[in-house]
């Protein structure tokens, strides 16, 4: 509906050939505030997963049309969701993160995570900050640093156990891979993407590695190619690839019997359908769990979780819509019989846990790196806390 309304407005006011036949074919539609406000509301009731484009026999891409609509509203009319603009991208550019964490606060949080991880696992870790010449700059979804410390903690355990050269950056915006602007405004998007690339260039790293965040993957590994040119065109890699290389490198041994229960995998739209990254995570799971159960359909034919397109951060008013649009995913998860859902995207992670509660699924979403750590045999060179 939203795509059709947009098309009719375009035909009538931008590319009109005039005449009664054209008016009859396209249908009369008035350009007034009622039309505009309804279109704005509808533009934010779409996860932009683009599964429709994949299924449509003539390739109508409603997700892309929705994105263009949001851009028109934001870039031309100054209308956007406050949760995404004021509390999202503006906050990230001015303070450093869409979570509101400044560089000082994020360092304190990571120090706490290092200590907490050592307390829980007995493995002593120290996350490196602003290390020049490292092989890669890891950019987390900062929401994990705030709400799910197990995730960045697991990353640090694996990086150090594998002996990799890596670092985090404390530069403004460079420690938060989320780019809320990818949902609604290309100009604002470019500002954040450039900050990420500038931080990597400053440290002289070989590449940027994106944490488990679907929209961060979409932003920096797909769309940012339009703006990161010249010496800002830093190589960018999905953490799925990095983690796969760790698992198959032989630097760490794994005992899959430690994960002796049914495990299923959710394919985030932005990671798989947008980014084409579907096999590394599967190769990892076959190495670290005994009973990997595929959802049907999967990979690029996956069913969207219902939390993408900026809908997850938009507060309680959108939660009923999220839960309703996620019912197909809830049904799909239930059919697997698994109680653990590997969910390599922070938005999907939160959404799957919400769906579990709403539909009584009894499942828990965890990140890929967490289940890898669960099966890891601690290498001899790792410093252990003898009390643990």
N, C-alpha and C positions, 0 to 999 in steps of 0.2 A: 504494500500500500504506500509506504513512504517513498519508495523508489518511483512509483507511478505518479504520485503527486509532484515530486521533484521534476520528473520528466515533462509533465504537462506545463508546469510553470516555465521551464526552460524553453519549450517549444513556443509558448505563447508570448513570452516577454524577451527572449534572447534570439531565438532563431525562427521566428514566425514567418511563414509564407502567406499568412492571411487567408481570407476566403471562408465561405460557409462550410466547404468540405473539410477544411483543416479543423475548424471549430467543432464540427460534428464528430470527426475522428478522435480528437483528443479530449473532447468533453470540456465544457466551460468550467473553469476554476478561478476563483477570485483571489487576487493577491491582497490579503488583508491580515489584520493581527490574529484573527481566529485561525486562519490557515497557517500562518507563520508559527504561532505558539504551539499548535498541535504538532507541526512538523518537528519543532525543536524537542518536544517531549518524546516523540517517536524515535528521534535520532539517538536517544539514550536508552531505548529499550531494544537493544541488539547487542549481542556479545561479539559481533564482527568475526565470528569463527570462520566464515566463508565456506562452510560446508554446502551451503545452497549453491554457490558458484560451481562447486565440484560436481553437484548432482544435476544442475539445470542443463537440459539438452541444448540450449542456445547460449549458455555461459553467462547469464545475467548474474552479476556480482553485487548482490544487495549489501554485503559487508563493506565493499569498497565505496558504494554509493552512500552508505551511512557515514563512513569516514569523511567523505567529501562534504556531506551536509554539515557535520560538526565543524569542519574547517571553515565553511562559509559563515556559520554562526559566530565562531570565535574570532576569526581573522578579519571579517568584514563588519560584523555587528557588535562585537565585544560581548557575546552571550555564550557562557560556558558554565558547566557545573562547578560550583564553588569548591566542592570537595576535591576536584581534579586540578583546578587552576589556583585559587587562593591558597588552599591548604595542601596543594600538591606541588606543581612545578614551580610556582613562585617561591614557596617555602624552600624547596630544594636549591634553587639558584641563590637565594638570599642567605639561608642559614647553613645549607649543606646537605640536607636530606628531607624527603617528604615526611619522614617521621618526626622532624623537628630537632634531630640530633646534630649538634655542632661537632666540629672536629675533636674538641676536648672531650665531649660527652661520649662520642663513639669510641674513642681510645679507652676511656674508663670502662665502657661496656665490654669491649673485647678483652681487656685485662681480667674482668670478672669471669667471662666465658672461659678463658684459658684456665683460671683457677678452679672453676666449677667442673670443667672437663677432667682436669687432673684428679679432682676429688672423687668423681664418679668412676673413672676408668683406671686410675693409678698411673696413667701415662702423662708425664710432664711435657707440656707444650708452651711455646712462647711465640705468638703471632708476630711476624716481622712487619714493621711499618716503614714506609718510605725508603726502601732498600734500592739503591741505584744499581742498574745493570742486571737486575733479576731476570730470569727467563720469562716470567709472566706476572702481570698485575691481575690479581683476582678481585672482581667487583661483585660484592654480595648484593642481594636484595636486603636493604637495611631493615625491613620489617622482621627478618629472621633474627637480626642482632637484637632487636627490641623484644620480640615475642617468642621466638623459638631458638634459644641459644644452643640447643643440641645440634642444629644444622651447621652453623659456622664452626662449632667445636669439632664436629666430625670432619669437616674439610681440613682443619689444621692438623688433626691426627693423621690423616691420610697423606697430606703433603709432606709432613715431616718424616713419617715412616718410610715414604718412598724416596726421601732425600732430594726433593725437588727444590729448585731455586725460585722462590715466589715472594710476593709482597702485597700489602694493602697500601693504599694512598690516603693520606689525611687531607689532601687538597679539597677545597669546597666542591661538593657534589660528586667527587670521584669515589667515594666509598658507598654510594647508593646506586646500584645498577638500574633501579626503577626509573623510567622516564614517562611520567604521567602524560606528557604532551603527545606521545604516540597515539593517544586515544582521540585527540581533538584539535591539535594545532601544530602545523608543520614548522612554523617560524620558531615557536617556543621549543619545539622538539630539537631543532638544530642547535639552539643555545646549550641545552643539556648535553647532547651528544658530543659537541666540541669540547666541553669541559672534561668529559671522560677521556677523549683522545689527547688533550693537552696534558693531562696528568700522566698518561702513559709515556708521552714524548719526553716530558720533564725528567722522568726516572730512567729513561733509556731502556725500557723493557722490550723484550722481543715480540710479545703479543699480549693481548687482553684476553682473559678467560672469564666468561659470564657464569655466575652462579645459577642455582636452580630457580630461574624466574623466566616464565614464558615471554612476557612482554619485554623484558630486558633483552632476550634473544632476538625478538622481532625488531626491536629498536636498533641495537648495535650491530647485529650480524646481517640484517636484511635492508632496512630502510636507511640506515646511516651511510650507506654507500653513496647516497645522493649528495651528502654534505661533507664527508670526511675524505678530502682529496689531498694530493700532494703529500707533504710530510706528516699530515694528520691521518693518513690512511694506514693506521696501525693494524697489523693482522689481528683478527678476532676469532676466538674459538669457543665453542660450546663446552661447558664443563662435562657434558656427557662424553665427549671425545677425550678430554683430559683424564676423567675417571676410568674410562675404558683402557687407556694406555697404562695407567697405574696398575690395573688389575691384571693385564696380560704381560706386563713387563718382567714379571718374575722377581721383582724387588721385595714383594710382600707375598706371603703364602696365606691361603684362605681355607677355612674348614666349613663347607656349606652345611654340614650336619648341625651346626649351631643355629641355623635358620630352617629347622625341620618342620615347616608348616606351610599351608597354601598361601601364596603371595600373588597378587595380581598387579597390573601396571596400567595406570591412566596415561593416555597420550595427550599432553597439552596441545591445544590447537596451534599456538604460536611456535611451539618447538617443532612440531611434526608437520602440520599442513603448511604453515608459513615457511619454516626453516628447513624441512626435509631431514631432520635428525630423528631417526626412528630405530636404527639398529644398534648403536653403541649401548644403550641402556638394556636392551634385551640380551646382548652378549654378556654383559656384566651380571645380570640376574641369573643366568644359567650357571655362572661360576660360583655364586655366593648363596643360592637358596636351593633346597631340594625339590620344591614343588611350585614351579612357576606356571600360573594359570592365565592364559590370554583372555582378555575380554573380546566379545564379538559384537560389532566389528571393531577393528583396531587400526593402528598406524594412521595413515592419512584419511581413512574412512571413519575415524573415531567419532564418538558422540561427545559434543562439548559439555563440560561440567556445568555450565550456566553462570559462571562467575566472572567471565572475561569482559573485555571491552570497557573497562572502567567501572563496571557495575558493582564489583566487590567493595571498593572504597567509598561508595556513595551513600553509605549509612543505612539506618533501619527502614526508611521509606521504601527502599528497593529490595529489602530482604524477601518479602512475599513473592516478588517477581523472580528473584534468584532461585528460591526454593521450587517454584512452579516450573521454571524453565530447566531445572536440574533433575526433574523426575525421571526422565529417560536415562540419565546417567546413573541415578540411584537404582533403578531397575536392573541396569546392566551390571552394576557392581554386585548386587544381590545374587544374580545368576551364577557368578563365579564361585560362590561359596567361600571365598577368601575373607580373612579378617584383617589382613594388612594390605593396604593399597599404596604402592610406591607412586609418589606424585611429584615429579620433578619440576614443579612450578609453584611459587608461593601463593598466588591467587587460587589455583586449583587445590592446593593443600588446604587452605582455609575453607574453600567451598565444599570439598569432599567431607571434611569433618562436620560442617554444618548440615550437609545432606544426611550424614549418618545419624545425627540427632533427630532431624526432622522426619526421616522415614524409618527410624529404628533399625538401621542396618547392622549396628554392632561392629563397625569397622573402624580402624584407625589409619589415617593417612600419615606416612612418614616419607622423608626424603630418601633419594637413592644412596647418598653418601652414608647415611645412618646405618642402613642395612649392610653396606659393605664393611663398615667398622665392626658390626656385630659378628661378622665371620672372620675377621682379621686375626691371624696369629702374629702376636707382637714380635717384630724383628729384634735380634740381639742388641742392635746398636741403640735402641730406644731406651731412654732413661725412665725407670719405673720408680714409683713411690712404694717403698717396701711395706708400708702399712696397708696397701690396697691389694 
